[in-house]
Amino acid sequence: MAFLKTQERTKERFSLLLLDLEEYYFEQHTAYHVTPYSIKERKIRGSFKICSRSVIFDPEDLAEPILKIPFRDCKRIEFVEKETNPFNEPKPSVISISCGQVIYIKECNVIAPYRIERATTRMTFQLEVWSKTEDVVQTLLQLHRASCLEKLGDQTAMIAANLQSRLARTSFDKYCFQSVAENLHMECAVEMVMPLVSNPGHVCITDENLYFQPLNGYPAQVIQIQLHGIRRIYKRRHGLRPLGLEVFCTENDICSDIYLKFYNTADRDEIYYYIATFLENHVTEHTAESYMLQWQRGHLSNYQYLLHLNNLADRSCNDLSQYPVFPWVIADYTSKQLDLTNAAMFRDLSKPVGALNKERLERLLARYRGMPEPRFMYGSHYSSPGYILFYLVRVAPEHMLCLQNGRYDHADRMFNSIGETWKNCLEGATDFKELIPEFYGNDASFLENGLSLELGRRQNGSLVCDVALPPWASDASDFLQKHKAALESQYVSEHLHEWIDLVFGFKQRGCEAVAAHNVFHPLTYEGGIDCDSIEDPDQRIAMLTQILEFGQTPTQLFTSPHPQRIMPRFQNITRSTSITSPEGELPPGSINEDSSFEDLTEESRKLAWANMSSLQLISSHKIHKEAVTGIAVTRDGTAIFSTSQDSTLKMFSKELKDFQRSMSFSNMALSSCLMLADGKTVVCSSWDNNVYFYSIPYGRRQDTLMGHDDAVSDTCWFDDKLFTASWDSTVKVWRCASDSLSSHKRSQFQLLAELEHDAGVNTIGLNPAGTLLVSGCKDGTATIWDTSSYGSLQQVHCHTGTIHHMAFSPDSRHVLSVGADSYMKVIDVQTGMVMSSVKAEEEQRCFCWDGSSVLCGGQSGDLTLWDLLSNTVSTRIPAHSGAVTAMWMNELCSTVITGGDDRQIIFWKLQN
């Protein structure tokens, strides 16, 4: 847990949580609290701590309470000089503080509500180093004057000036460097942020380490983080301003290693980019879309994915106003058994908590409709500092006491029961809170009163102790285990995208939020108000405090519907009997009744892609006079056909290792070729606006389809339908019986549909089932079509230039495209969302892929193997001396044939 990790750095009884919110700890001196004791004085040794709004005395004797004296309650602070009369007993100079209130904390070393003694009291402190007494008194008087100013804005400004003066007079101690060989890059003043508190000091970054040195030496003289140990860094909003930087040394931990708040954005950005540059070759930078692709394909759990989204949306365990938010997923806390196969056990994830109770929602909507602008449906948020500590009071009692001025909440309002809390979230007039990550973690201590805290007595007479669990949980650990299982269940996996739409996605704002009954107070949204534009300091501070205490909505990550997760039952898609692949697409196999054979084939494909980096060149053959544009192979693999810009279709014998036939249909370039399912016909598209059908048994052109007004760029075939793409901005769908193509008879082509585009179509592809078509245009637009209705399902402008090649993933969930802008884009078929956008080092021209890995042919002639889940190149293979322009892969993914601008075709095979 974040709170426990923060406290591990120190074993001291003192904590920054003893300070007021927005208060700073400046310096400490060893001192004695001098109290009259019978005839003789009693001296209690301890640490005299000067803070921006109070003095705190922390005794060494743990039986003695910590004393806190707020400056606003001080009536007189004076320096009492030492006794200089030689006839009297010598007395050192002391600090005398007359105050109207003293706060007693941790009496008998027990964490409990503070005891406040309101009476005029004179406190005397004697510094161990007498000579510093007068200077310390001057500091106390200055801070006392700040606390006595009438306006809060003036108080804050005077304290800030004091802090900046202290930071300007000090600098990072270079003797703290781990090595004398380290080179300093930058140093600046910052604050280290922890839940509810922050600690000023200096950050220093070298070529090896990131250092933070607190101004006050607390909790340590220096905190060091090795740059090569950093795994993730995030820019953060802090106090609604872009000043935060959070550093993680682990890949999946919820807690960061340090969170820094800078005083200006330029300093923050310079350190961020320095670390990012250092990490560039060590750590992969992830986006929301890349995490989405990993989650959708089952490489991330629901828990991990939500953690990553929270991180990307500015949620941090160090900022309670932006703490990570997780959903309630279970709706049944009364049954004795938890049945995760029963949908009725689960909460409706398509609705916010406030909309789950229809009667309450109707009341809220009635109020909403009668409200003046800006209107909102919910008067409280689903995540706020108070809610976070409501859940975590048993492990973070000092945070609760800090937030609530030294008191716990009323016993009946505490987190007493999970079932009661859920019921209140459904029925309460102002309770719409969601959960926090701890409910899905491994540490159940937040559900148990392991610290034996006295949290109060309820109206029914019972003491607040452990949290009451639902009947289906035997103990706290069992609850967490079953709760985690619920989060990863099939029901939640199928519906989690709906909750993401509400919290991080397109239903967070605007008309979609209104329609989804998901409208919160405008101050909770990023950009809802510019606090810097409020001139009055008091109003600005009050507004900022209100926003931070109320809670904040996460940064919006998605502006279109979030795709659903791919569940195992969707992964076995029946394959077609026709070889319908356009240039470079993986030809599907035939239906086989033997499911074990299908499973074996699928395993073979997975194994092949896992070993794709071992692809070996078998032979290369220069058989064309211009660039190769298409490759097709007979079912038995003995004959390879290729088209070229030299206007020829050539047949190459794999056994004879030589080309056997050369056919020319016109004097213009051929742009693609494909093999029909019968293995007897090759279809070629041409720049002369025609499509040619070549009969292998008869060795001649069998038919010609004159169907376009400009060059035909690509073709696909499925069952008896031919799809032709052209630079005339259309894709046309034709019906032709494939058996007539096998005979010597001329075929009759019936135009079924004409799919209009705004620019020339350069590439098309069918999904394995033939139900979806994707087209890519010269203007960078991709369109997904339904092949039964010929209607457009999605249109995405995904490239800034021509799209070279597009293909569906084997499960039909995604489309991959490569373009002249050197980007590779993964588009979700269901939502049209661009889920991954990767900038390659060079233009990619063609590819084969399995949904996660991509074998690309680039402009330089190299083959590159990309891992789309991490957006990295795993292998680079030298291939052609010019751009790779065509690629074919067999059904088992073990053989690859490439063609290039260098007029060659190259045979590749996986090595066992």
N, C-alpha and C positions, 0 to 999 in steps of 0.2 A: 504493500500500500504506500501511496505517496507520502502520507504523513509519517509513517514509521521510517521510511527510507531517509526522509529529511532529518529526523531526530537521531539517526544512527551516528551522525558526524560528531555528536557531543554527548557526554554523559552528565553535563552540568545540570543543576537544578534550575538555574536561570534559563529563560527562553525568551526569544523576541516576542513570543505570544503574550508576554506579560505587559507589553506596550499597548497603547491604544492603536486603533486602526490609523494608518498613515503617519505613524510616529517613527522616529529614527533613534537608534542607539549610537551615541557619539563616542564616549570614552569611559574608562573606568580607572579607579584609584583604590589601592588597598587602604582600608580605613577602619576605625572603631566607632561603633555606635555607643555613645557614652550615656548611661542611664543612672539616675540616683538609686542606690540600693542600700537601704538602712542608713548607716552613718557614712559608709564608704561608697565611692563610685563603682559602677559595674561597666566593664568594657567588653563589648562583643565584637570580635574581629570578623571582617567580611569584605565584600567588594562594593564600593560606592560608585554606582553607574549613573552617568549623566545622559539623559535622553532629551529629545526635542521638546517634550511636553511634561516631563516628570523626572523625579529622582527616584532611583530604586536602590535599596540596600539589601544585598544578598549575603546573609550570615554564613560563615563556615560551619557553624553548628547546625546540623540539619533539624534539630529539635526547635530551633528558633524560626519564626515566620519571616518571609520576605516582606520588606516594607516598601510601599509605593506612595510617594507624595506628589500629587499633581501640582504643577506650578500655578494653575488657576486658583488653587485653594490656599496658596501661600500668602501670608499677610506680611511677613518680614523675613528677609534673608540677609544675614550679616556676618562679617568677619570679626571674630572676637580675638584680640591680640593676646600673645602669650604673656604670662606674668613675668615682669622684669625686676620687681622689687626684690633686692637680695635678701631681705629679712623674711620674705614669704617663700613657701615651697614653690619651686619653678613649675609653671604650667604651660603646655604647648598651646599655640593658637588653634582655634576650632571654628567649625562652620555651625552657625545657629540658624535653625529654620523654625519660624512660628507659622503654624498652619491650622486650618479649620477642619481638616479631614485627613485621615491616614488609612490606607488600604492594607489589610493583612492577608497575605497569600501563602498557601501551602503550609498552614500551621501544622506542626507535628509531622511535616513532610508528607502531607496527604493532599492529593488533588481534590479540591472541593470548591464550592462557591466562595468568593472572596468575602471576608468580613470587613465591613467599613465602619470605622469609628469616627463619628462626627462630634468633635469637641475641639476647642482651642488647645493645641498641644505644642510644646516646644521640644524640638528634636535637636540633639547635638551630635556632630560627627567630627572625629579627629583623624586627619590623614596621617598615614605612616610616614610620609615624606612631608614634614611640616612646611618646608619652603614653598610648596605648591598651593598652599591653602588660599592665599589672597587671589591668585590667578583663577582658581576654581570658583571662588565666590563671584568674581567678575563675570565668568561664563554663566553661572546660575542666574545672576541678576539680568543679564542680557536676554536669556531664554524666558525668564519670568516676565520681562517687559513685553515680549512677543505674545505670551499667553494671555496677557491682560488687555491686549488691544480689542477694541469693541467688535470689529468686523473680522469674520473668519478668513476672508480673503487676505486681509492685512497680516493676520497671524501666519498664514501659510507662506506668504511672500517673504516675511522676515526670517522664518525658519529655513526656507529654501536658500536664502542668501547666506545664512550661517553655514549650511551644509556645503554650498558651492565654494565658500571661502576655505573651509577645511580641506575639501578635495583639491583645491588649487595649491594649497600649501604643502601637499604631500604628493608622493609619486610611488610607483611600484618599486619595491626593493629588488634590484637586479641580483643581489646575492642569493635570492631564492631560486634562481635558475638551476635546473638539474645538471646542466653542463656548461662549462665555460665556452664551449664552441657554439652555443646557440646564438642565432642571429635574430635580433629584435626586428619585428616588422611594424608593430603598432602598439600604442598604449593609450587608454582613455578612461575617463571616469564613467562608472556604470553603477547599477544596483543589482544585486542578486535577489531574484524573486522567489519566494516560498509561499505556501498557502497563507493568506491574510497578511503577510509581512514582507518587507524588503530590506536589504542590507547594503548600504552604500560602500563603495570601494573603487579599486582600479582593476581593469582587465588588461592583460598583456599577452600578445600573441607572438610567438617566434616560429622558426622553421620546424620546430619539433613539438611544441607544447602550447596549450592554452592555459593561462593562469588567471586566477582571481584572488586579489588580496583585499580582505575587508578593512575598512577604515578603522574599525574598532578591534580587530584581531579575533572576532567571533564568527563562526565556531572554531576556526583554525587560523593560523597566521597566513596560510596560503592554500588555495585549492588548485590542484594541477590535473589537467586532462591531456593525455597524449593524443596528438593529431591522428596518428595512424590507428588509434583505437576508436575513433569516432565513426559511427555507422549512419547516423541521420542528423540533419540539421533542418530547422524550420524557422522561418520568419514568423513573428507573432504580432498581433494587435495587443497592446497593453494599455489599459485605460483609454480604449477607443483610438489609440494612435499607433502608427507603425513603428514601434520602438523596441519590440521584443525579439530575442533570439534564443532558441531552445536547442540544446545539444544532447544527443543520445549516443551512448556507447554500446547499445544493444539493438538487435534487429526488431524484436517484437515486444520489448518491455513497455509497460504503460507509463513508467516513471522515467523522467529524463535525468541526466547527470548534472546539468546546470541550466538554469533559466536566467538570462541577463536582460535587464531593461537599460537601454541607452538613453542619453539625454538628447540625441539628435539622430535622425534616420540615416544620415550620411555615414556616421561612424558604424552604425549597425550593419549597413550594407557592405562597407569595406571589409569588415571582419567576416561577414557571411560569405562574400565572394572569395576571400582568401582561403577560407576553410573548404569551400566548394571546389575551388581549383585544386587544392591539395588532394581532395577525395576523388577527383574526376577519374583517376585511373584505378581507384580502389573500390569505390562504392557506386552502385547504380542508382541514379536519381529516379524516383517513381512519381507518377502522376496519379490522380484519382482514376483516370481511364485505364492506366496500366494495372493498378490494383483491381479494378473492376474486372478486367479480362482474366486475371489470375483467379479471382473469386468465382467468376461465372464458370470457369473450367475446372473448379474443384481443387485448385492449388492453394487456396486460402480458406480457412474455416470462416463461418459467419462471425465468430468472435474476433478473429484477426482482422477481417475486413472492416468491421465497425471501428476497431481501434485505429486502423490506418485512416479511415475517413475522418474520425474525430481529430486526429493529428493534423490532417490537411486542412481541416475547417477551423483551425486556431483553438481547438480545445486542448487544455493542458491541466494536468494534475496539480500544477503549481499556481493555478489561477482559478479560484473557486467560483468566480462569476462566469467562467468559461470551462467548467469541468466536463470531461467526456460524458456523453449522454448515451444511454442504452435503453432499449424498449422493454416495457412489460411484455412478456410473450405468453404467459399462462393466465388463464381467467378463472381457474377452479382451485380454490384454497380450502375447500371443505371436504372433498372426497378422500376416502382412505387410500385409494389407489390412483396413481398417475398414469393414465393411458395416453401415450404420445401418438397413438394411431387414430385417436378420436379427435376430429377437428373441433368439437364442442369444448375441448379442454383449453383451447387457445384463444387469445385476444385477437380481435379484428385489427390487423396491422395496417389496413387501408385508411383507418381513421385516427385522428389525434385523440389523446385521452379524454379531452373535453367533449368529444362527439360520440363517445361510446355509450352514454346514457341518453336515450332519445328524449325523455321528459326534461332532463336538465338542459339539453341542447336547445330545446324549444324555448325555454325561459331565457337562455343566453342570447338566442337569435332575436327574440322580441326586444330585449334591451338594446342589442346591436342596431336594429333597424331604427330605433328612436334616438340614437346617439348622434351628436354633431360630429363633423369631420375634425380630426382623423379618428375613424371608428375602429374599435377592436372588439373581439368576441370574448377574450379571456383577460381578466384583470390581474392574473398572476401567470408566471412562466412555468415551463416544465423542468427548468433547471436553474437553480440559484444557490448562492452560498448557504443560505439557511436550510435548503432541502438536502444539500450534500452533507452537512453536519448533522442533520436530522438522522440520516442513515448511519453516520460514522461516529456518533458521539461516544460509543463505548471504546473505541480505539483512539479517538482524537478529542478527549474531553477538554484539553487546554484550548483547542481551536474554538470549541463551542463557547467556553468562558470568555475568550477574547472577543468573539463576535457579539456576544450578548452582555457585555459590560460586567463580567464576573459572575453571571448567573446561568444556571441551566434553565431550559424551558419548563413549563408546568408539567408535572408528571403524566397527566392524561393526554398531553399533546406530544409526548415523546414517541419514539419508534418502539412500540410495545409488541406489535404483532404484525406479521406479514399480511395475514388475511384482513385484519382491520384496516391496515394502510391501503390495500387494494380497494376495499369497500369504500373508503373515504375518497379515494381518487375517482371512483365511479359516481358517488352521490354528493360529495362536498361541493358547496357553492363556489369555493375559490381554490380547490385543490386539483391540479392537473399535472402533477409531477410524474416524470418518467423515472427510470432506474439509473444506476451507475455501474461501471464495469465490475466492481467488487462482487456484485450479485452473480457474476459468471466466472469468477476467479477460483483460486484454490485455497485462499485464506479465509476461514469462517470466523475469525476472531471478532469481526465487527457485529456479529450476531450474538456474541456471548459477553457477559460482564466479567471478563478475565481480570480486570484491574480492581474488582470489588468496589466499584464507585457507588457512592450514595446518591443516586439519581432522583430520589424522592419517593413519595408514597401516593398512589392513585386514590381516587374518591372511594373506590370499593375496599380500600384498606390494604391492598397488596403493594409490595415494594416493586419498583422498576428494577428488573434484573436482566435475564437473558430475553431475547426476542422470541415470542411465541411462534412456533413453526406450524405449517399446515399438517393435517393428519397423515398425508402421504410421505412425510419426511420423518425418519427415525431420530435424526440429530442434525446439527448444523452442517456437518460435512456431507451428510446424505442429501440434505436440501441443495447444497451447491452442486453436487454431482448430478442430481436429477434436473436441476435448473439449467445447467450447462447442456445436458442432453436435449432438453427442450429447445434451447437456442439453436442447436445443430440438427434438429429434427427435420423431416421432410416437409411438414406443413410450414414451418418458419422459413426454411430454405426457399420454398416456392412463393412466399409472400413477403419476404424481407424487403424486396425492392420497393414495395408499396410504402413501407415506413420510411425508407431512405428518401423517397420522393417528397415526403412531408417535412423531414428534418433537414436534409442536405440538398434536396433536389428542386424540381420545377414547381412543386406545390407549396414551396416555402413562402413565396411572395406573389403579389399580383392577383389577377382574376382567378387563377388556378387555386390559390390559397383560399380565396373567398368561397369558391365552389366546394372545396374540401373541408370547410369549417375549420380553418387553420390560421386564423388571424389573431396575432398577439399585439400588445401595446407597441406603437411605432418606435418607442425608445429602445426596444430590445433588438432592433434590426441594425445590422452594419450600415453605416451611412445615414441612419435615421435622423441624426442631428450632429452638427459640427460644434463641439463644445468650445473650440478655439474662437468661434465667431461670437460667442457670448462675451460682451465687454465687461460686464459687472463681475468681479472675481467671486463675490459671495454666491451669485446665481450660478456661475460656472461650476464651482465646487459642489454646490448642492445638487445640480443636475448630474454631474459625474458620479457623485455618491449614490444618487437614486438609481442610476443605470447599473452601476456595479452591484448594488445590493439586490436589485430586481432580477438580474440574470440577463444573459445575452443569447440571441439566436445564433447558431453556427454560421460561418461563412458559407454562402451558397456555392456548392461544388458542381451541380448539374442543372442545366436549363432545359433539358428535354427528358422525357420519361426514362427511368432507369430500367435496363433490361432485366428480365427474370433470370434466376440461376438455372444452369443446365443440370437437370437431375438425371441420374443414371438411366431411368426408363426411356429417356429421349435419345439416348446415344446410339442405339442400334437401329439405324435408318436402313430400310430395304433399298438395295441398290438396283439400278435399272439394267435391262438386258441389252441396251444399245450403248455403243461407245460414242458418247455425245461430246467428248471433251474438245473445247477449242484449243488452240495452240498453247502448249505448256500446262494444261490442266490434267490432273490425274484421272486416267480413264477408269470408270467404275467397273466392277466385275459383275458377273451374272448371278442371278438368284440361285441359291442352292438350298434344298430342303434340309440338308444336314446342318443343324445349327452348330454342332461341334466343329464342323469344317469352317463355318463362318467365324467362330471364335478363334480358331487356329489362324485363319487369315488375318484377322484383326491384330492378334498378338504378333504375327510376323511383321505387320506394318509398324506397330509400335517399336519392335526391336530394331527394324530397319532405320526408323527415324532417330532412335537413340544412338545409332552407330553411323549416322550420315556423315560424320566428320572423317570417316575412313574411306570415303569415296575415292576410287583409284581409276586413273585414265587407262583404258584398254587399247584403243586405237583412234586415229584421227584420219579423215579423208577429205581432200579438197575436191568436191565434185561439181561445184557451181562456179559461175563467173561473177556473180554479185552476192549480196547478203542473203543468207538463208532466212526465210520468213515463217516456215511452218514444218512440223514433223508429224507423221502418222505412221503407225506400225500395225502390221497384220496381227491377228489374234495369236498365231503360233510364234510370232516374233522373228520369222525368217526373212521377211521383206520390210524394208524401211523406205517410206516415201517422204520426200522433202520438196518444198516449194521455195522459190527464190525471186528476188527482184530481177533476175536475168530472164524472167518470163517462162521458166521451165519447171515441169514436175519431173523429178528423177526418182527412179526405183533403185535401191541399193540392196544387194544380197548380203546378208550377214554371214552366210556360210562361205560364199566366194570372196567376200571382202572387196567387192567391186560393184560399180553401178551397172545395171543391166539394161535399163530403159531410160530414155529421155524424151519427154513429150512437151510440145509447145502449143498452147491454145491461141495465143495472140502475141503481139509484139510489145505488150505492156506487162508490168510486174504482176506476179501472183502474190497475194498477201497472206494466205493461210491455207491449211489443208486439214481434213479430218477423214477418218476411216469409218464407214458404216458398219453396223453390227454384223452384217453378213460376211464381212471380210473380203468382199469382192468389188467394192466401189469406193473410190476416193473422191471427195468433194473438195474443189479448189475455188477460192475466191480471187478475183482479179481487179486490178485498177482500171480495167476497161468497162466497168459497171456490170460485169457478168459473173455468174457462178457456173463452173464447169464440172461435169460428172464424168469420171474416168473409170472404165470397166477394166479390172485387172485381168479376168479370163480372156476378154476379147482384145485387150491391148490397145484400146482406142478410146477417143472421146465418145461418150454414149449420149450425152444430153447437154444442153445449154439453157440456163435460166437468165433471161434478160430482164432484170427486175428493178434496177436502180438508175438514178440520174447522175450518179458520181461513183467514184471507186468503191467497190465492196471491200471492206476492211477485215471482216471476221465472219465466221459461220459457226452454228451449233446445230445438232440434230438430236431429236428425242422421239422415239416411236416413229410416227409417220410425219412429224413436223420438222421443217427446216426453218431456222432462224438466220436471217442475213442482216448484217450491220453495214452501214454505208456512211461515207462522208457527205451524203445528201441529207443528213440529219434525221434519218429514219432507221428503225429496225423493222423488217417485214417478216411476217410469219406465213409460211406456205405449207399446204398439205400435199404430200406425195407418198404413195405406197412404196415402201422400200423393196418389196418383192419385184415390182415392175422395173426397178433400177437394176436388179440382178439379171434381168433378161435383156435381149437385144432391142426390145420395144422402146419407143420414145415415151417419155413420161408426161403426164398431165399435171401441171402445178396450179393449185387453187390458192389464191391469196386470202388468208384468214383474218389478218390484222395488220395494221400499219401503226407502229409506235413512234409518235412524233417527239423530236428533241429540239433544243435550241441551238445546238451546234453539231458538227460532224461527229458521228459515232466511230470510235477507234477500236473498241474491244467489247465483246459480250461473253457471258458465261452462264451456264445453267447449273442449278443445284442437282445433286445426284438423283433426286426423285423426279426431276423435270417439272416441278410445280412453280419454281421461281426462276426469273431471268434477271441478270444484272447487266447494265450497259454503262460504259464509260466514254465520256465525250472529250473533244479537244479543248473545251473550256474548263475542264476539271470537275465536271458534274457527274455524279454517279446516280443511277436510277434503278430501283428494284421494282420488278413487275410481277404481277400474278399471271401465270401463263394460262389460267382457265378463263379469267375475265378480261385479261389484257389491260387491267387497270394498274396505275402507278401506286405502289405501296409506300415507297420512301424516295425522296430526292434529296441528295446531300451534295453540297459544293465542297468537296474535300481536297482538291488540288488547285494550285494556282496556274497550272499549265496542262498540257495534254496528259490524259491517262493512258498509259501504255498497256496495262494488263490488269484484269480483275478476275477473281475466282472465289467461289463459295468454299467454306470449310466443309469437311466430310459430313458434319452433323447439320449443315445448312443454317447454323445459328449466326455465322459471321461471314462477311465478305472482306477480302484483302485486296487492296489496290496499290499499284506503284505508278508514279508519274514523272513528268519531266522536271518537277520541282525537287526531285530526289527524296521525297517523302514516301514512306509506307504507311498506309492507313488501314486500321481494322474498323469496320462498320458493323454495328449490331443490326441484324435484319429486322428484328421485332420493333425496335424503337427508332432506327435511323441514326443513333448516336455514334459519333466517332469515338471508339473506345481506346484506341491506341494510335499515336502519331509519332513516328520515328523518323528522324532526319538521318539518312545514310550519307556516307562520305562522298558518294557519287550517285548518278542517276541509275536506277534499276530498271531493266527493260522487260524481264519475264521472270517467272518463278513457279515452283510447286510448293504446296504447304499441307500440313496435317492439322491445322487449327492452332498450333502453338509454335512450331518450328517452321522456318521458311528457307528453302534453298533458292537463292536469287542469282540471276545473271545480270552483271553490271555493265556500265558503259566502257570500263577499262578492259573487259574481257575476263575478269575473275569471277569465280563462283563464290558466294558468301553464304554461310549458314547462320541465320539469325534465330535467336531465342526471343520471341515476342513477349514472353512473360517477364523478362528482365530487360528487354530492349537492348540487347548486346549482341555483338558478332562473336560467335564461338569459334568459327573456323573460316579461313580464307584459302581458296584453292585456285592457283593459276590455271587458266583454261585457254581462252582464245586470245589472238593478238588484236582483235577489235571487239566491239560491243557484242555481248551475248544477246541474240535476237529471238531465239526459239528454244523451248525446252519441253521434253517429253519424259514421263516417268511411268514405269509399269505398275501393275496393280499391287504387287507385293512391295513396291517402293525400293527394290533392290537394284534396278537398272535405270540409268538416266542417259538420255541422248540430248546433246545441245548443238545448236547451230549459231553461227555468228557472222558478223560483218566481214570476217576474214575468209568467207566463202567455204568454211570447213564445217563438217559435222563430226562430233567427238562422242565416242562411246565410253560410258563410265559404269563401274560396277562396285558394289559394296564388298569389301574384303571381310571374310569370316574371321 
